[in-house]
Amino acid sequence: MQDRKTSILYIDDEENNLTSFKASFRRDFDIHITSKADEAVKLLNENDIHLIVADQKMPDISGVEFLELVKSEFPDPIRILLTGYADIEAVIDAINRGQVYRYITKPWDENELRMVFSNAREYYDTKFELSGKNKQLRTAYKDLERFVYSASHDLRAPLASIRSIVDLARTENDPSKSFEYLEMVETNVLQLDYFTQNLINFYHNLNEEVVIQNITTSEWFEDVLNKAKAFSKNTQFELKQDEMLPQLKSDPKRLGIAINNLLVNAFQHGAKDNPQLSIKFSTIENNDSIDLVIEDNGPGISPKKMTEIQEMMKGMHEKHAGFGLGLFIVEEVMKKLGGKTSIESSPGNGCKVILTLAKNNG
């Protein structure tokens, strides 16, 4: 769909033709005219040109040569050639090589040109829309690749652990250790259950409409924490009540999915070296946004790993073992909510994750 006037660049060495062209079409089109190739290139650089109309017979450069010259640097504008019958062979050759959308014989007819310009603009818009769809498909393919890699990593880890535990139990002669092995299996089964739930979450985030609601912050956080505590019974949680906004607007289900994944990441990576893992929550009100802050006192993240995480979050790295499906889903959720995720951490100083949401969300 055309959202503004069609912008046309016309190059011709005859001033009378340029003047007549502009006079005929300036009311309905955004017209740029010139008699020189270098000035035409300058106009292409300075303006968003939809159509290029070039006269074939020019002393310094032919219309076909000019269109071929600008094709690589300016591939988007639709190219139209004005020519006499004497040039028909050159025109046919240019069309066959894909340089020219249409040629018009001189002297040109105003009504014919108007129809050509209208059709050419429709062709331009179709190309532009198709290019956007292709870009979306490439992005979706990269996201799918990241998803499959992260999902397979999360699935294989607990399965491998269960298999090792079963092999160990078979060689164990002490019956008293059976309960210990069962607890280890249970831990990995919980991880598989969490992974399966995340697959469902990924599907819902992808397909369900965003539902913006008023969230009573403290009650909602308490509910999210109670669900997460099943994964780590020994972790201490703290809500900074004096730093908590009474309410915020967002999709509570999606936001809960994001925070739950961040909590599980903290449990898995933070509790290993810190049995007294503590997690604090707060909210910060900015001019145009609200930050949900999740801080832990875990071991922190090394500079190398932090760089890898940041690159993955920007889509620069599709595959990084160890990040898993959780962080991928957090990113996908925040995209749906029109927000962003940022992480601050250093070795020995815990980790702070900030989920930023627009105030006018919804």
N, C-alpha and C positions, 0 to 999 in steps of 0.2 A: 504494500500500500504506500502510495506516495504521500509523504508528510510535508513536502515543500516543493517549490518550483523546480522543474528540471533545469539543471545548469549545463549550458552548452558552450563549448569552445569552438570558434570558427576561425580557420586560418586560410587566407587567400591573399595573393600578392596584388590583387586589384582593389583599390580603395572603394571604387563604386559598388563592387559586390559586397564588401564588408558593410558599407553604410546601408545598402538596401536590405541586407540580411537582418541587421540590428533593428532597422525601422519596422520590418515586417513581423518580427517575433518577440520584441522586447516586452510587450504587454503580458505575454503568456509564459515566457521563459526567462531565465536568468542568463543573459547573453554576454560572452566575452569574445572580443574580436582582436585579431592581430594579423600582420602581414609577414612577420618574421618568426622563424622556427625557434630561435633562442628565447624570444619573448613569450612564445606559446608554452615552452617548457616552464618558464617562470610562472605563468598563469596557472599551470597545472600544479605547481608546488604550492601556490598561495591559495588555491580555491579547491573546493570539493566538486570536481567536474564529473557529470554523469555521461555526457556524450561529447565526442570529438568529431567535428565535421571538417574535412580537409579537401581543398581543391587539388586535383591531380596535377594540373599544369602550373608549376611555379618555377622560376628561373634557378634558384639555388638548390632546391630539394623538391622532389615530387611528393604528391600526397601519400602515395604508397610508402615511399621511403621514410616520410615523417612518421606515419602511423607505426611503421616497423621500429623506428628509432625509439619511440616512447612506450612501446608495448611492454618491455621488460620492467621498466621503472614504474609505469602507471598501467597495470594490467586490468583495472576495474572499469574504466570508462569504455562505453560502447563506441566503436569506430565506424564512421560513415564517410564515404568518398563521393565527391562531386566530380563528374568527368564527362568529356565528350565521347562520342562513339568511336573516335579514332583511338581511344585508349582502352578499348574493351578487352583486349588480350591481357594487358597488365592488370586490369581489374579482376578478371577471372582468376588469374594466377594468385593475386593477393587474397581473394576470397577462399581459394582452395588451401592456402597456407594458414587460414584462420585469423588473418589480420583485420578483415573488414566484415562487419555485420551486414551492411547493405550499401549498394552504390546507387546514386541518383544521377541521371543524365541531365546535362545542361542544354538549354536554360531550364532551371528547376521551376517546378510548379509549387506555389505556396501551400495549397491544400494537400498535395502529395507529401510535402516535407512535414507538415504538421502530423499527418498520420504516421509517417516513419518515425518521427520523434516520440510520439505516444507509444508506439509498439516497442521502440528501443528502450524507453524508460521502464516499461513493464518487464522487458528482458533483463535490464539492469537490476531491478528489484528482485526478480526471481533468482538471479545469480547470487545476489547479496543474501537473500534468505536461505538459499541452499548452502552457501558458505558458512552461515551461522549454524545451520543444522549439522553440517559436517564437523564443525568445531565442537558442538555439544556431544556428538557421537564419539569423537576422539577423547574428550574429557571423561565421558561415561565409561569408555573402554579402559582408560587408565585407572579410574576409580574401581572398576570391577577387578582389574588385575591386582590392585592393592588389597581389595577385600578378600579375594581368593587366597592370596599369599598370607595375609594376616590370619584368616580363618583356619587355614591348614596348619599354621604354626601353633595356634591356640588349641587345636584339636589333637595334634600329635603329642604335645608335651604331657598332658595327664594320662593319655593312653599308654605312652611309653613308661611312665611311672608305675601305673597299675600292673603292667606286664612284668616289670622288674620286681615289684613287691610279691607278685604271685610266684615268680621263679625263686625268690628268696624264701618264701614260706614253704615251698616244697622241700627245700634242703634243711629246714629248721627242725631240730629234734625236740625243742623245748615248747611244750603246749602252752605254757604261760605267756608266750609272746604272741599268741593268736590275736588277742584283743588289740595289741599294739599295731599289728599288721592291718586289722580291720579298720582302725582309726585312720591309718595312712590311706587305705583304699577309699574310705569315706571322704577324706579331704579332696582326693582327685575326682571322685564322682561329683562332688559339689562344684568343682571347677568345670567339669563337663556340662553340668546342669546350667551353670552360669553362661557358658559358651553357647549352649542351645538357646537360652533365653535371649542372648545377644543377637543370634541369627534372626529371631522373631522381631526383636527391636529394630534391627536393620531394615527388615521388610516393612514394618509399620512406618518407620521414619521416611522411607522412600515413597510410600503410596498413600498414606493418610494425610488429610488436610491439617494444616496448622490450626489449633484451637487456642486462641489467646483468652486467658481468664485472669481475674484478680487473684493473686496468691497471698494468703496470710502467711508471712514469711516464717515466723518461729514455728508455727504448727506444721507447716509443710516440711521444713528442715527436719523436725523431729520424726515425721513419718518416713522420710527418706533414710534417716539414720537407723531407725528401727529395722527397716528392711535390709540394710547393709550389715548390721551387726551379726547376722548369721554367718558371715564370712570371716569374721574376726572377733571372737568373744572377749579378747583381752585388750582391745584398743580403747583408749579413752577419747571421748568426744566432748567438745566444748563449743557452745554457741555464744558468741560475743553479743549478749543481749543489748548492751549499750551502743553497739556498732551495727545494729540490725534494723533495716528499714521495716516499718510495720507491714507494708505491702509492696508487691511489684507485679507487673503485668507480663505474662509470658504463657507458653504452653507448658503446664505443670508436668504432663506425662513425659514430654521430650526432655525437659530440663532435669527431671528426675533420673532419666536414663543416663544423661551425660554425667551427672554428679555421682551416681552409683558406679559407673565405670571408673571414674577418677578415684573413688574410695577403694575399689578392688585393686587398682594399680598400686595405690599407697600400701595396702595390706601386703600385697605380693612382694613388692620391692623394698618397702620401708621396714617391715617387721622382722626381716631376716637378721638385720644387725642391730635392731632396737626393740627388745621385747616390751618396752614401755612406750610404744608408739602412741603419739597423741595427735589428734587432728582438730583444728579449730576452723570455725566458719564465721564469716562476717560479710557485710554488704557495704558498698561505698557508692554514694550518689554523686555523679558528675553533672556537668551542665546538660549534656545531651544523652547520657548513658548511665547505666547502673552496672557495677562490678560485683560479681559474686566471687568471694575469695575463699579458697580452700588451702590451708597451710598445714604442713606436718613437720615433725621433728626427726624425720628419717635421715638416712645417710646422705641424701642429696644426689645430685647427678654430675658426672664428670663433664668437663668442657667439651670433650670429643662427642660424648653421647648427647649432650645438649644441642650441639650443632646438628647432629643427625636428626634429632627429633624436630628441630625447627625447620630443617629442610623438608622432612617428610610432611609436616603440617602445611608447608607452602606448595606441596605437590612436586617438589624437585626430586624427591627420592620415592619411588613406588614400593621398594622392597627393603625392609629393615627388620630382621629377626629381633624379637625381644620387645617390640612396641605392641604387637598383638592387635587383636580386633578392637579392644576397648578404646584406645586412643583414636583409632580410625572412626569409630562410631561417634565419639565426642565431637570430632571435626565435622562429620556429616550432620549431626544434630544442630550444631551451631550455624552451619550454612543454611539449614532450613529456617532457623530463627533469625537469620540476618545478623548474627553476632560473630564474635571471634574468640579465640582461645590464646592465651599467652602464659608462658611458664617462666618462672624465675627460680634458679637453683644453683648451688655450688656444693662441692664435696664437703660433707660434715655440717652443712647448714640447713638441712631439710629442703623442702620443696614447696613453692607457692604457685598454685594454678589460679588464673583469673579468667572467669567467663564474663565477657562484656556484652550487654544487651542494650539495644536502643531504648530510650525512654518511651518513644512513641510506638513501640512494638505493638502492632495490631491496631 
